[in-house]
């Protein structure tokens, strides 16, 4: 009973508070902060109560509207796994709201900013709790709009509007497929209710592939990942929100939720597996060559999401969800800690950083924990979840799961290679930022964009104020410990997770981890002060540009569409409209000609009348003779 | 007056009042002396308000659910309006004065009442240059009579008469109070739509002569008209309504008319006038000639999908604010027509809610575009920019309207577009699935051009044209707030529009199954 009431409130409260926040005066900082924090806190509270109260999955269904014979319901369903995701969302959202109070202390449009975060949170919770595809689509698209608004929030950055539009449009291209997939599933099963759709067999592969297109857009999977690195133009807390708990997690979660459908379609899993492997390596390699701290983290998100989709492709949704949870913890930690660094240094670029360890010990240790978890250092969170993914992939190479064996191989090899590359760039990031000597300030200090400009000259870098420090420290706890939850039977059964295997299989990833981290350290050690990325040689610009996929996308999609649009406009004006106008003018001209013909002087008119009469007479005579 | 069984007299009076009140208002306003211009506009607003209340009251009996359950012998659900008035008009030709309202027409009736009220209220505050405000207000009321009559008419000839009543006042509004090129635009509008009307007239008489009656209730489902008659009639109706809706490629009067029309003219034009085309296609086209509709459906569907793509692509390269919104209407009406073309209950319901949503959202968009143009004295996207720096509220509203228009779930625009796609998938087969895919791609293009619009107008540094914008005035808020709230309300509670539609729509499309 409690659960039935609380479940709709979980997304409902943040959404409502977000809507209220939008109509506040934009300078009304105090109320904006209060509403934002309240929304996230209530969502967290509701989640915790539900976690305590609920033993069995809750389902709440209300009628919404019926189109023909297709009912659309306001249906919610929360199982234990969904509740853990909701918990991650709420915790990260709360941290982001509190952190933003200090981070954007001089922002003049704080109220809409906080309100948009609330909407974002509520929309993600809606995706997590929805039991109806249309309701899920609502959350899904509202998230897209919120990401657009928040990425474009900072008006000082000339890049921000373009990045915001790009994020919205690239995900929207994926959503073309998502909508079609939903339509297909709905028509095929006669309902949009997820629980009923999952009960049916023989799902059409095309519908599942359509859904995958939407997932690729939202979860930044190749080839629709291009928006994510640019989305760094958003304020750093927003990056944490998008990367850790909302947006990119949504795609993975949807595949997890609909996994019984995917399990029926080896073709869809194969597509997903290839996509995951490409994304995983593409993201990791691109992360090696970035100079912008946030872009390293952004590309690492692309790569880590690749691990999750890889786990899904090899038929292990539990491993994917486990990695989603640990990733939420350590990536939120890393972004918020990066915000502290950016605040202290006044730049995003690692080439402007260095030697921050002494001045910012708290941030440094948080970074160590976060990067360790990212790279998969035991016993930090990422180690356990990545281990799970690798084991699942190794299993799949035997070809017994829902996916073909070759998909298992592809994912397994990519994931192993990813371990080494991840360790390499994580080590590089840590060394470049916190070790060595501080770089001297030059004229070009503010090159690139940063969302933490100071008016006055910055002092010595220091650890952030309490409102920023506490969220970071709070997130460090799960980043370190969450992996050990795999030993808790309750947590395992909620996710349907395998118990951790500490067998020989962990040796290979650990060796690769040591190899990656060691080589980065060795490069840095032999040439102190130099960027280890120099070792990449000629491939460095390629990696830094993300394999030029932006340019390819521009060339293959944006320009043709633009040119085609121009052509259509010309046709519309010069052919379609000209035909109409032409019909008008030629009628007028014909009228003028006829009018002129009628304007005759008496003699000519008389001749015309008589010849007309004669003609008619002849015709009548012929007719009369003929009949 | 003949009493249709079971309709209370009060309701019949109400139905008549919905038409008589604005007509009386128009006469009263026109008769007031010129020096009482502002007073006359206030009087017009009062009359519009009374009409709006009357349209709201029409909903009262619908909850009582009578009339719908009397299944006829054939098993199909008859079209049974919940309120109707019937009186002989030209008995020898079988023409009657027959008005009624059901779930299909009711949302449009209310929307017309609301938008006319908002426009009259807006006119109290601001009269566009070109003529007296009193005359403009009177013309708005005359327009309302015509539009409401079209939605309420249950007799084919009556429908045609009301359909035509709208034409001249709209011409006068554009030609009298419009932009610099108004005369040409108004002439194009009136001649183009007259061409459509001629075809409609031919269609009406084809049907009335063949069937011997103009009663839309009796005609619904084909009335045993021969196949050829239905084909001919539907072809005539389809082209006539396609001009009004407008359906690509018969749309070119629309951008010119919208660009030149005054704000209130654009709002009425986009908000409800275009709906006469789509409503006519459902009620008259599909209703009277179902076999013809089934025969022409693929062509209609293909043209609708073409309209979606062409409309959005032109928007992508458009450089004038109001023209862009006008072209966006072409795309949106494409979704509505796609829904109708599927001839499924899902599709027609999607078309109905798409109709209402487009009226609300595009009405709002034209109000906002008018406000921006009035302040900046230009609608050129190249000259506008940085609106969120100088007029954050206006920029926020424009953002809201754009996002609503691109079909964000949770706002009104979503249902019509998404379920037009669903209906096309439901229809099945290679053609309709392709159309669904094309329409969905059109949805992404819609997002693209609205994003481009927002980026041009609201983001970036403020340009000269947008500096020193006066704040949004109270009358503007009053005119816009209902539309903002409706866009949200219809988005969250689509049943507001669709609650009573399933039976009448099933009856209209039922003959096909």
HADDOCK unambig.tbl for C-alpha pairs under 7 A between the chains (distance, minus, plus):
assign (segid A and resid 65 and name CA) (segid B and resid 494 and name CA) 6.54 0.50 0.50
assign (segid A and resid 65 and name CA) (segid B and resid 495 and name CA) 5.70 0.50 0.50
assign (segid A and resid 67 and name CA) (segid B and resid 346 and name CA) 4.75 0.50 0.50
assign (segid A and resid 67 and name CA) (segid B and resid 349 and name CA) 6.48 0.50 0.50
assign (segid A and resid 68 and name CA) (segid B and resid 345 and name CA) 4.73 0.50 0.50
assign (segid A and resid 68 and name CA) (segid B and resid 346 and name CA) 4.31 0.50 0.50
assign (segid A and resid 68 and name CA) (segid B and resid 502 and name CA) 6.70 0.50 0.50
assign (segid A and resid 138 and name CA) (segid B and resid 409 and name CA) 4.75 0.50 0.50
assign (segid A and resid 138 and name CA) (segid B and resid 410 and name CA) 6.13 0.50 0.50
assign (segid A and resid 141 and name CA) (segid B and resid 408 and name CA) 6.43 0.50 0.50
assign (segid A and resid 141 and name CA) (segid B and resid 409 and name CA) 6.58 0.50 0.50
assign (segid A and resid 142 and name CA) (segid B and resid 408 and name CA) 6.97 0.50 0.50
assign (segid A and resid 161 and name CA) (segid B and resid 455 and name CA) 6.66 0.50 0.50
assign (segid A and resid 161 and name CA) (segid B and resid 459 and name CA) 6.63 0.50 0.50
assign (segid A and resid 165 and name CA) (segid B and resid 451 and name CA) 6.22 0.50 0.50
assign (segid A and resid 169 and name CA) (segid B and resid 447 and name CA) 6.96 0.50 0.50
assign (segid A and resid 169 and name CA) (segid B and resid 448 and name CA) 6.33 0.50 0.50
assign (segid A and resid 172 and name CA) (segid B and resid 444 and name CA) 5.93 0.50 0.50
assign (segid A and resid 173 and name CA) (segid B and resid 444 and name CA) 5.89 0.50 0.50
assign (segid A and resid 176 and name CA) (segid B and resid 440 and name CA) 5.37 0.50 0.50
assign (segid A and resid 176 and name CA) (segid B and resid 441 and name CA) 5.91 0.50 0.50
assign (segid A and resid 176 and name CA) (segid B and resid 444 and name CA) 6.51 0.50 0.50
assign (segid A and resid 183 and name CA) (segid B and resid 422 and name CA) 4.83 0.50 0.50
assign (segid A and resid 183 and name CA) (segid B and resid 425 and name CA) 6.79 0.50 0.50
assign (segid A and resid 184 and name CA) (segid B and resid 425 and name CA) 6.48 0.50 0.50
assign (segid A and resid 187 and name CA) (segid B and resid 426 and name CA) 5.68 0.50 0.50
assign (segid A and resid 565 and name CA) (segid B and resid 313 and name CA) 4.52 0.50 0.50
assign (segid A and resid 565 and name CA) (segid B and resid 314 and name CA) 5.87 0.50 0.50
assign (segid A and resid 565 and name CA) (segid B and resid 316 and name CA) 6.39 0.50 0.50
assign (segid A and resid 565 and name CA) (segid B and resid 317 and name CA) 6.21 0.50 0.50
assign (segid A and resid 566 and name CA) (segid B and resid 317 and name CA) 5.85 0.50 0.50
assign (segid A and resid 568 and name CA) (segid B and resid 310 and name CA) 6.60 0.50 0.50
assign (segid A and resid 568 and name CA) (segid B and resid 313 and name CA) 6.65 0.50 0.50
assign (segid A and resid 568 and name CA) (segid B and resid 314 and name CA) 6.25 0.50 0.50
assign (segid A and resid 569 and name CA) (segid B and resid 314 and name CA) 4.78 0.50 0.50
assign (segid A and resid 569 and name CA) (segid B and resid 317 and name CA) 6.92 0.50 0.50
assign (segid A and resid 576 and name CA) (segid B and resid 249 and name CA) 6.66 0.50 0.50
assign (segid A and resid 577 and name CA) (segid B and resid 252 and name CA) 5.60 0.50 0.50
